[in-house]
Amino acid sequence: MTHRMPLSDTEPAPTRTTTETSSSGIDDPRWLAVRARDPAAEGQFFYAVRTTGVYCRPTCGARTPRPENVTFYPTPQAAEQAGFRPCKRCKPDQPPRAQREAARVAELCRFIEQSADLPNLDQLARHADMSPHHLHRMFKAVTGVTPKAYATAIRARRVRGALTGDSSITEAIFEAGYQANSRFYAESDRRLGMTPKHFRKGGAQTTLRFAVGDCALGCVLVAASTRGICTIALGDDPDALVRELQDRFPLAALIGGDAEFEHWIAQVIGFIEMPQRGLDLPLDIQGTAFQQRVWRALQDIPVGSTASYTEIAERIGAPRSVRAVAGACAANALALAIPCHRVVRNDGTLSGYRWGVERKRALLEREAKTGARTGARANTRGNTRAAPLIDDLAPDKP
């Protein structure tokens, strides 16, 4: 049998303080959080192990100690005053890991934005003194997009900015970081939604069909490009909705919709009145790579149901990008077809809505009645005929 030797006179045991609390056993909720390594307990308390003289975070990945050897402290300072030293694995004396990683990714984003030639993954890894695999995984976990997608969005933003200036189209292409004209023109339709020449002229020679109708929520405007419906807007003043469309496409030719188009707006109005009917429309969805991931997740929320911003972030594999998810919802230009009105706060209360919180409330009330009565799952995904437009920084900053 092994006997534990008593501590020598030169190795005094950690001094107990009035701020420490011993574990009351396996039913202590703090002990249960330590065993589960519960992220929700992060920052709520710290635990120290008397047999090792080390204190840790509740989420530390080290071997779980015996409960009778554990003491709890409210802060790292309290644990250190009692004579314990910080764990070298979970680093409880430093900011949380998520906060440290967010700071590193923010610095990498600035590095990408300030680089004349957009860096590749290996260059980013050397700059951050990390392995490419670890950097790629961390960057995507924090932002929701890969470093390449982020750099691509930066380059698209640069070329749009250059095209609105005095540079020639060729100069704008190279200033944005493209190595050849052919590479840019091959993807210009996806990046700009039109040719560079038409983009520079504010959408000149681009034709949009539109119509305005009355519905139970006020007025609804539907506009479509040659690819499909690009705008569904709600409001009280039909003239204001048309002016907003003109502001978005100042030089585009706006023409009234034909018979087919009138059928589309009838579908939208019918969906407002009876959500169980769903929407099956060709959509021209324009947004960043991150925004489109969010919007696809929104289209999967059933009629009569809601989801929180946190839940959407988890569904797209970016649990730390809750604020960016909120920004993507705010940037949605396709009301109803991309049902951002079904996203609520964690406690179920209503948050902001681009077309008014009262409309959001009315939509949810109508859908709740429909869902309770029929259990229907409306199809709002539609038929996306065009490749996505990546037109801004991703993820978005609300």
C-alpha positions as CSV (number, residue, x, y, z in Angstrom):
1,M,0.0,0.0,0.0
2,T,1.3,3.4,-0.9
3,H,1.3,6.0,1.9
4,R,1.3,9.8,1.1
5,M,4.2,11.5,2.9
6,P,3.3,14.7,4.7
7,L,4.4,18.0,3.3
8,S,7.8,19.1,4.6
9,D,8.3,22.3,6.5
10,T,9.7,23.9,3.4
11,E,6.6,23.1,1.3
12,P,3.7,24.6,3.2
13,A,0.2,23.7,2.0
14,P,-1.8,26.4,0.2
15,T,-3.3,28.8,2.7
16,R,-7.1,28.7,2.9
17,T,-8.8,32.0,2.4
18,T,-12.3,33.3,3.1
19,T,-13.1,33.4,-0.6
20,E,-12.6,29.7,-1.2
21,T,-15.4,27.1,-1.1
22,S,-14.7,23.4,-0.9
23,S,-16.7,21.0,-3.1
24,S,-19.8,19.8,-1.3
25,G,-19.7,16.5,-3.2
26,I,-20.8,15.1,-6.5
27,D,-24.1,17.0,-6.4
28,D,-22.5,20.4,-6.2
29,P,-23.5,22.1,-9.5
30,R,-20.0,23.5,-9.9
31,W,-18.5,20.1,-9.7
32,L,-21.0,18.8,-12.2
33,A,-20.0,21.7,-14.5
34,V,-16.3,20.7,-14.1
35,R,-17.0,17.1,-14.9
36,A,-19.0,18.1,-18.0
37,R,-16.5,20.8,-18.9
38,D,-19.5,23.0,-19.4
39,P,-18.7,26.1,-21.5
40,A,-21.6,28.0,-19.8
41,A,-19.5,27.9,-16.6
42,E,-16.6,29.7,-18.2
43,G,-15.8,32.8,-16.2
44,Q,-18.3,31.9,-13.4
45,F,-15.7,30.3,-11.1
46,F,-12.3,28.6,-11.1
47,Y,-11.3,25.4,-9.3
48,A,-8.1,24.4,-7.6
49,V,-6.7,21.0,-6.9
50,R,-5.0,20.7,-3.5
51,T,-2.9,17.6,-4.5
52,T,-1.3,19.4,-7.4
53,G,-1.3,23.1,-6.3
54,V,-2.9,24.1,-9.6
55,Y,-6.0,26.0,-10.4
56,C,-8.0,25.7,-13.7
57,R,-11.0,26.8,-15.7
58,P,-14.2,24.7,-15.5
59,T,-13.6,23.7,-19.1
60,C,-9.9,22.6,-18.7
61,G,-9.1,19.4,-20.6
62,A,-6.8,18.0,-17.9
63,R,-7.7,14.8,-16.1
64,T,-10.7,15.3,-13.8
65,P,-9.6,15.4,-10.2
66,R,-11.3,13.7,-7.3
67,P,-14.1,16.0,-5.8
68,E,-12.7,15.9,-2.3
69,N,-9.5,17.5,-3.5
70,V,-11.2,20.4,-5.3
71,T,-11.7,23.9,-4.0
72,F,-13.6,26.7,-5.8
73,Y,-12.6,30.3,-6.2
74,P,-14.5,33.2,-7.8
75,T,-11.4,34.7,-9.5
76,P,-7.9,33.7,-10.6
77,Q,-6.5,36.3,-8.1
78,A,-8.3,34.6,-5.2
79,A,-6.8,31.2,-6.2
80,E,-3.3,32.7,-6.5
81,Q,-3.6,34.4,-3.1
82,A,-4.4,31.0,-1.7
83,G,-1.1,29.7,-3.0
84,F,-2.2,28.0,-6.2
85,R,-0.5,28.5,-9.6
86,P,-2.3,28.7,-13.0
87,C,-2.7,25.6,-15.1
88,K,-0.3,25.7,-18.1
89,R,-2.9,23.9,-20.2
90,C,-6.1,26.1,-19.9
91,K,-4.2,29.3,-18.9
92,P,-6.9,30.5,-16.4
93,D,-4.9,33.7,-15.7
94,Q,-5.3,34.8,-19.4
95,P,-8.4,35.9,-21.3
96,P,-10.7,33.0,-22.4
97,R,-9.5,31.1,-25.5
98,A,-12.4,32.3,-27.6
99,Q,-11.4,35.9,-26.8
100,R,-7.8,35.3,-27.6
101,E,-8.7,33.6,-30.9
102,A,-11.0,36.4,-31.9
103,A,-8.3,38.9,-31.3
104,R,-5.8,36.9,-33.5
105,V,-8.4,36.6,-36.3
106,A,-9.2,40.3,-36.1
107,E,-5.5,41.0,-36.6
108,L,-5.3,38.6,-39.5
109,C,-8.3,40.3,-41.1
110,R,-6.5,43.6,-40.8
111,F,-3.4,42.1,-42.3
112,I,-5.4,40.8,-45.3
113,E,-7.1,44.1,-45.8
114,Q,-3.9,46.1,-45.7
115,S,-1.9,43.8,-48.0
116,A,-1.3,45.0,-51.5
117,D,-1.3,41.5,-52.8
118,L,-3.8,39.3,-51.0
119,P,-1.9,36.6,-49.0
120,N,-2.5,32.9,-49.4
121,L,-3.0,30.5,-46.5
122,D,0.7,29.7,-46.1
123,Q,1.6,33.4,-46.0
124,L,-1.1,34.0,-43.4
125,A,0.2,31.0,-41.3
126,R,3.8,32.4,-41.4
127,H,2.5,35.8,-40.4
128,A,0.6,34.4,-37.4
129,D,3.3,31.8,-36.6
130,M,0.8,29.0,-36.8
131,S,0.3,25.9,-38.8
132,P,-1.9,26.4,-41.9
133,H,-4.4,23.8,-40.7
134,H,-4.8,25.3,-37.3
135,L,-5.1,28.8,-38.7
136,H,-7.7,27.7,-41.3
137,R,-9.8,26.0,-38.6
138,M,-9.6,28.9,-36.2
139,F,-10.4,31.5,-38.8
140,K,-13.5,29.7,-40.0
141,A,-14.7,29.0,-36.5
142,V,-14.5,32.7,-35.6
143,T,-15.7,34.4,-38.8
144,G,-17.8,31.6,-40.4
145,V,-15.8,31.8,-43.7
146,T,-12.4,30.5,-44.8
147,P,-9.4,32.9,-45.2
148,K,-9.7,32.5,-49.0
149,A,-13.4,33.5,-49.0
150,Y,-12.6,36.5,-46.8
151,A,-9.7,37.5,-49.1
152,T,-12.0,37.0,-52.2
153,A,-14.6,39.3,-50.6
154,I,-11.9,41.9,-49.9
155,R,-10.8,41.8,-53.6
156,A,-14.4,42.2,-54.8
157,R,-14.8,45.2,-52.6
158,R,-11.6,46.7,-53.9
159,V,-12.6,46.3,-57.5
160,R,-16.0,47.9,-56.9
161,G,-14.4,50.8,-55.2
162,A,-11.9,51.2,-58.0
163,L,-14.7,51.0,-60.6
164,T,-16.5,53.9,-59.0
165,G,-13.3,56.1,-59.1
166,D,-11.3,57.5,-62.0
167,S,-9.3,54.3,-62.8
168,S,-9.8,52.5,-66.0
169,I,-11.4,49.1,-65.9
170,T,-8.1,47.4,-66.5
171,E,-6.4,49.5,-63.8
172,A,-9.2,48.7,-61.4
173,I,-8.8,45.0,-62.0
174,F,-5.1,44.9,-61.3
175,E,-5.4,47.3,-58.3
176,A,-7.8,44.9,-56.7
177,G,-5.2,42.1,-56.9
178,Y,-6.2,40.1,-60.0
179,Q,-3.2,38.8,-61.9
180,A,-5.0,38.7,-65.3
181,N,-8.0,40.3,-66.9
182,S,-9.3,36.9,-68.0
183,R,-9.5,35.7,-64.4
184,F,-11.7,38.7,-63.4
185,Y,-14.0,38.6,-66.4
186,A,-14.6,34.9,-65.9
187,E,-16.2,35.8,-62.5
188,S,-17.3,39.4,-63.0
189,D,-21.0,38.5,-63.3
190,R,-20.9,36.7,-59.9
191,R,-18.8,39.4,-58.3
192,L,-20.7,42.5,-59.6
193,G,-24.0,41.1,-60.8
194,M,-23.3,42.6,-64.2
195,T,-20.4,43.5,-66.5
196,P,-17.8,46.0,-65.2
197,K,-18.9,48.5,-67.8
198,H,-22.5,48.4,-66.6
199,F,-21.5,48.5,-63.0
200,R,-19.4,51.6,-63.5
201,K,-22.4,53.2,-65.1
202,G,-24.6,52.4,-62.0
203,G,-26.5,49.6,-63.6
204,A,-27.0,51.3,-67.0
205,Q,-28.5,49.0,-69.6
206,T,-29.7,46.7,-66.8
207,T,-33.4,46.0,-66.8
208,L,-35.5,45.3,-63.8
209,R,-39.1,44.4,-63.8
210,F,-41.2,45.5,-60.8
211,A,-44.7,45.7,-59.4
212,V,-46.3,47.0,-56.2
213,G,-49.4,45.5,-54.6
214,D,-51.5,45.8,-51.5
215,C,-51.5,43.1,-48.8
216,A,-52.5,42.6,-45.2
217,L,-49.2,44.1,-44.1
218,G,-49.4,47.2,-46.2
219,C,-47.7,47.4,-49.5
220,V,-45.3,44.9,-51.1
221,L,-42.8,45.6,-53.9
222,V,-41.4,42.7,-56.0
223,A,-38.5,43.4,-58.4
224,A,-36.7,40.9,-60.7
225,S,-33.6,40.8,-62.9
226,T,-33.1,38.4,-65.7
227,R,-32.0,35.8,-63.2
228,G,-35.0,36.0,-60.9
229,I,-36.6,38.0,-58.1
230,C,-33.9,40.2,-56.4
231,T,-36.1,42.3,-54.1
232,I,-39.2,41.8,-52.0
233,A,-39.8,44.8,-49.8
234,L,-42.6,45.7,-47.4
235,G,-43.8,49.2,-46.4
236,D,-46.6,51.6,-46.0
237,D,-45.9,53.9,-48.9
238,P,-45.7,52.4,-52.5
239,D,-43.8,55.5,-53.8
240,A,-41.2,55.2,-51.0
241,L,-40.7,51.5,-52.0
242,V,-40.1,52.4,-55.6
243,R,-37.7,55.2,-54.6
244,E,-35.7,52.8,-52.5
245,L,-35.4,50.5,-55.5
246,Q,-34.3,53.4,-57.7
247,D,-31.6,54.3,-55.1
248,R,-30.3,50.8,-55.2
249,F,-30.1,50.7,-59.0
250,P,-29.9,54.4,-60.0
251,L,-29.3,53.9,-63.7
252,A,-31.1,50.6,-64.3
253,A,-34.2,50.6,-66.5
254,L,-37.3,49.9,-64.3
255,I,-40.3,48.6,-66.2
256,G,-43.6,47.4,-65.2
257,G,-44.1,43.6,-64.9
258,D,-45.8,41.5,-67.5
259,A,-48.5,38.8,-66.9
260,E,-46.0,36.3,-65.6
261,F,-44.6,38.9,-63.2
262,E,-48.1,39.7,-61.9
263,H,-48.4,36.0,-61.1
264,W,-45.2,36.2,-59.0
265,I,-46.5,39.1,-57.0
266,A,-49.8,37.3,-56.5
267,Q,-47.8,34.4,-55.0
268,V,-46.1,36.7,-52.6
269,I,-49.4,38.2,-51.5
270,G,-50.9,34.8,-51.2
271,F,-48.1,33.6,-49.0
272,I,-48.7,36.5,-46.6
273,E,-52.4,35.6,-46.4
274,M,-51.9,31.9,-46.2
275,P,-48.3,31.0,-45.2
276,Q,-48.9,27.2,-45.6
277,R,-49.0,27.7,-49.4
278,G,-45.2,28.4,-49.5
279,L,-43.2,30.2,-52.1
280,D,-41.8,28.6,-55.2
281,L,-40.2,31.5,-57.1
282,P,-36.9,31.9,-59.1
283,L,-34.6,33.9,-56.9
284,D,-31.6,36.1,-57.7
285,I,-29.9,36.0,-54.3
286,Q,-27.1,38.5,-54.0
287,G,-24.9,38.4,-50.9
288,T,-21.6,37.4,-49.4
289,A,-20.6,33.7,-49.0
290,F,-21.4,34.0,-45.3
291,Q,-24.7,35.8,-45.8
292,Q,-25.8,33.0,-48.2
293,R,-25.0,30.3,-45.6
294,V,-27.2,32.2,-43.1
295,W,-30.0,32.7,-45.6
296,R,-30.1,29.0,-46.6
297,A,-30.4,28.2,-42.9
298,L,-33.3,30.6,-42.5
299,Q,-35.1,29.0,-45.4
300,D,-35.0,25.7,-43.5
301,I,-37.0,27.1,-40.6
302,P,-40.5,25.6,-40.8
303,V,-43.6,27.7,-40.9
304,G,-44.9,28.3,-37.4
305,S,-41.4,27.9,-35.9
306,T,-38.6,30.3,-34.9
307,A,-34.9,30.1,-34.2
308,S,-32.5,32.3,-32.3
309,Y,-29.5,33.9,-33.7
310,T,-27.4,31.6,-31.6
311,E,-29.1,28.5,-33.1
312,I,-28.6,29.8,-36.6
313,A,-24.9,30.4,-36.0
314,E,-24.6,26.8,-34.7
315,R,-26.5,25.3,-37.6
316,I,-24.1,26.9,-40.1
317,G,-21.1,25.7,-38.2
318,A,-20.0,29.2,-36.9
319,P,-21.2,29.3,-33.3
320,R,-19.1,32.3,-32.4
321,S,-20.5,34.4,-35.3
322,V,-23.9,35.3,-33.6
323,R,-23.5,39.1,-34.3
324,A,-22.5,38.3,-37.9
325,V,-25.7,36.2,-38.3
326,A,-27.7,39.2,-37.1
327,G,-26.0,41.4,-39.7
328,A,-26.8,38.9,-42.4
329,C,-30.5,38.9,-41.4
330,A,-30.5,42.8,-41.5
331,A,-28.9,42.7,-45.0
332,N,-31.6,40.4,-46.5
333,A,-33.5,42.1,-49.3
334,L,-35.9,39.3,-50.0
335,A,-38.6,39.5,-47.3
336,L,-40.6,36.3,-46.9
337,A,-38.6,34.4,-49.5
338,I,-35.7,34.4,-47.0
339,P,-37.7,34.4,-43.8
340,C,-35.5,36.4,-41.5
341,H,-38.6,37.3,-39.6
342,R,-38.4,33.8,-38.0
343,V,-35.2,34.7,-36.1
344,V,-35.7,35.9,-32.5
345,R,-33.6,36.5,-29.5
346,N,-32.5,33.7,-27.2
347,D,-35.4,34.4,-24.8
348,G,-37.9,34.3,-27.6
349,T,-38.6,38.1,-27.7
350,L,-38.6,39.9,-31.0
351,S,-35.6,41.8,-32.3
352,G,-35.3,44.3,-35.1
353,Y,-36.7,43.7,-38.6
354,R,-35.8,45.6,-41.7
355,W,-39.5,46.2,-42.5
356,G,-40.7,46.9,-39.0
357,V,-41.1,44.9,-35.8
358,E,-44.9,45.1,-35.9
359,R,-44.8,43.4,-39.4
360,K,-42.5,40.8,-38.0
361,R,-45.0,40.2,-35.1
362,A,-47.9,39.9,-37.5
363,L,-46.1,37.5,-39.8
364,L,-45.1,35.2,-36.9
365,E,-48.7,35.3,-35.5
366,R,-50.1,34.3,-38.9
367,E,-47.5,31.5,-39.3
368,A,-48.1,30.3,-35.7
369,K,-51.8,29.8,-36.4
370,T,-51.0,28.0,-39.7
371,G,-48.3,25.8,-38.2
372,A,-50.6,24.8,-35.3
373,R,-53.5,24.0,-37.6
374,T,-51.7,22.2,-40.4
375,G,-48.1,21.4,-39.3
376,A,-47.1,22.7,-42.7
377,R,-43.5,23.3,-43.8
378,A,-43.6,26.0,-46.4
379,N,-41.1,26.0,-49.2
380,T,-39.3,29.3,-49.3
381,R,-36.1,28.1,-50.8
382,G,-37.4,28.8,-54.3
383,N,-35.3,28.2,-57.4
384,T,-32.0,30.0,-57.4
385,R,-31.1,30.3,-61.1
386,A,-28.0,32.4,-60.8
387,A,-24.6,31.8,-59.2
388,P,-24.3,33.8,-55.9
389,L,-23.0,37.3,-55.9
390,I,-20.2,37.8,-53.4
391,D,-20.2,41.5,-53.0
392,D,-18.9,42.5,-49.7
393,L,-16.9,41.7,-46.6
394,A,-17.8,38.4,-45.0
395,P,-19.0,37.9,-42.4
396,D,-20.8,41.1,-42.1
397,K,-20.5,43.5,-39.2
398,P,-23.8,44.6,-37.9
